[in-house]
């Protein structure tokens, strides 16, 4: 994973003083690194893995960047989980707490079927609030969230604790 780490740069004091932002845009700009990240995220859920999935769900917006190509690599469909008011069909929603307030995410009510096995993807696991809410939405529709996968995890923020009892995988840990 050292290869992937080379594509992540630190931006000090962004978006506010004392924050060390992990910028993944250099990784996205490099087709070899981006491809390696997609391949690694998909590898644990391919045929014969014992953890196969029926669909990949990605959380807006950077979860779309990784989720869609992972779904293609696995030969399954992709489900977008979006911010409130962005989906055109009937939705279900979940409100969750952020360090600075609350937010709402939504998914189409027919995005997954009962019993479908879902891989939930996002770029970074921070506090875990968004991932917890997204998993709850999918499970509320009857799907089984097989795993939550992230490009990077900010361990100091303890997001994994919020997802206790779930399979959580991160390619990079900070």
Secondary structure as UniProt FT lines:
FT   HELIX           2..5
FT   TURN            6..7
FT   STRAND          9..12
FT   TURN            17..18
FT   STRAND          20..23
FT   HELIX           25..29
FT   HELIX           31..43
FT   TURN            44..45
FT   TURN            47..48
FT   STRAND          55..59
FT   TURN            60..61
FT   HELIX           62..74
FT   STRAND          77..83
FT   TURN            84..85
FT   STRAND          91..98
FT   TURN            99..100
FT   STRAND          101..108
FT   TURN            109..110
FT   TURN            114..115
FT   STRAND          117..125
FT   HELIX           129..140
FT   TURN            141..142
FT   STRAND          144..153
FT   HELIX           155..157
FT   HELIX           159..162
FT   TURN            163..165
FT   STRAND          168..173
//
